[in-house]
């Protein structure tokens, strides 16, 4: 293949992916918009250009499928076909197929994908022009029972078993019925109501991460402006040097202006990698719609904070966990209509999806007004699966966190949450790999709130420099609460062997950082005296801890450097930075040490 | 593949017109000569002060600031358990791994040499059993009296797990 051919194919694939995102949102809105004429025209144009470009760069298979989709859209445009849930679902399914096809083509230009099924379905609905209602009724009627049994089996087989377990009989009955029906029914139509059809599950090409980003032109202009200014300053300095005319005051001025420019360039450059979260929310809207439809629940998704921006890498990775949480919210959280009415709630349930930026952290909040988390059931399940022995010392928070433990749910939900092997434990793991955290709040009967906190990956961090055993380390400013003179406090010892101090009424555990970092000889804490003068108080998840250190060396803006994998996953170490003196310094995440310290405090050697 | 050591008197007269694949960087660890495939070596720098890292194996010397990049450095002599009174340890060989660079402390450079296939003796399978010396994959004859131990640097320091404990997850 010639070079230019590769180029045009690649650029088509990139553009096509974002075209597809737009198309998907448009399809979803089709159902709720009053006058969809403009919408449909828009979609038609998108599909038409998609088909044309695909053909032009030589992706015949894609063009073929696009052609069928275009046919249906033509009929919708001229009102010869009505926009029904069936039609919308079919179009969304087409988007799914196209997405997989595109993703496969990205890794291999010769990727072949069998789209005959979806083409048939598109052709069938096109041919049903004039008798659309009958056609749909036939399909609906045939699969009504399947949908019913799917809905029943989904709500029975769930991850956390929070509802009352249904009768043994109903479960086996509905699955029997399911088996019988599939034997007799047209395989294609039964798959129509599955968000992931069998054919798409078999061939799921590896997710090739997009190497390109769309950047707002405004950002680039701003960046170029600042760079221009920097060039000007450079010339001024240059000229002054040539003229031999350098006053210290001039230098100071130029430097001061340069500093401002550098800061601005830094800010804009880092923001280039940030993309708005809106497309992610659109995808989630789709997921929610699919799940709600299968379960026959009336759920509405409200979003807020669409234009909060996230680093692209983070966005790519957070979509799976969020999808899982949304599915859970609809699947387990939201009761069916009958139960909602009994509980005095509106038939229509709502899920709120919100993105907020606070300081250095982006919070993504999923809130629902469903049935909330049942603490008793969670504890039962955890004990049943051997995760804990008793719930005696568990705070409400800790009880909720149990659902993140691997092995919490042994049954894999067949229809819904399968396909990607994402469980709640993977959700937590992914979030933690992004150096984030998950918080859960819930009121039984009212609803639940899941909050994912992700630190924005800025390359520059404010931190304080501390030293322990003659080695300097960095503690990120956001973690720090205050510094104290430890020699003014009297430590007490708890029954676990922990040392604590009383700081203005708050009881805070004290850990020795030198011990924590030293592998040899973990001092058992019989020596209760605090050795150091200096202590720092850090806080995580609303809990404070105090660390004994040798000295504090000041505060600095630290450039965070990428480090190799060999160090990257050590406990307590977030990364490495270069401090003012040019030394390399490790950036510590004291949270890991405060947990560790507590644990070792328990097992006295 | 620049060799940045202007102070060193590098004897390159041994470079015969061969392709890069047959060229080896010869260096000293103690009194022994070792040879690494030239393609694996990114650069050589003078040794810089290293910053210690907790929880790592003893031969993990620490981190250095290499022109703004943070690079891990390993004491190669310690890793290969070479005991010698020679205290040189003046240079660091930077090897490029799939994601980043890792440095290995060596004592001195000898030369860049091209070995023909005939001059190389690849180790038989017997030695491959010992995982720890898998990367020492052969011997080459330099001249009448001297043999060079061929070492695969990428395998030696590139992909190995350098952490003291492999499972360091904190719950």
Contacts between the chains, C-beta under 8 A, distances in Angstrom:
chain1	res1	chain2	res2	distance
A	471	B	51	7.2
A	471	B	52	6.1
A	517	B	54	4.3
A	517	B	55	8.0
A	518	B	54	7.0
A	519	B	54	6.8
A	519	B	55	6.1
A	519	B	164	6.5
A	561	B	68	7.5
A	561	B	69	6.8
A	561	B	70	4.2
A	562	B	69	7.9
A	562	B	70	7.2
A	562	B	100	7.0
A	563	B	63	7.5
A	563	B	70	5.3
A	563	B	72	7.6
A	563	B	100	7.5
A	564	B	71	7.9
A	564	B	72	5.5
A	564	B	97	7.4
A	564	B	99	6.5
A	564	B	100	4.2
A	564	B	101	7.9
A	564	B	102	6.5
A	565	B	99	6.3
A	565	B	100	7.7
A	566	B	56	7.8
A	566	B	60	8.0
A	566	B	72	6.0
A	566	B	102	7.7
A	566	B	161	7.4
A	566	B	162	4.3
A	566	B	163	6.7
A	567	B	53	6.0
A	567	B	56	7.5
A	567	B	63	7.6
A	567	B	72	6.5
A	569	B	163	7.7
A	569	B	168	7.3
A	570	B	53	7.5
A	570	B	54	7.6
A	570	B	55	5.3
A	570	B	56	7.7
A	570	B	163	6.5
A	570	B	168	6.2
A	571	B	55	7.4
A	571	B	168	5.1
A	571	B	169	7.4
A	571	B	170	4.8
A	572	B	170	7.8
A	573	B	53	7.6
A	576	B	63	6.0
A	576	B	70	4.6
A	578	B	65	5.6
A	578	B	68	7.1
A	578	B	70	7.3
A	582	B	65	5.9
A	583	B	49	7.9
A	583	B	51	6.4
A	583	B	65	7.1
A	584	B	51	4.4
A	584	B	62	8.0
A	584	B	63	4.5
A	584	B	64	6.6
A	584	B	65	5.0
A	584	B	70	5.6
A	585	B	51	6.8
A	586	B	51	7.3
A	586	B	53	6.4
A	586	B	63	7.7
A	592	B	170	4.9
A	595	B	170	5.6
A	595	B	171	7.4
A	596	B	170	5.9
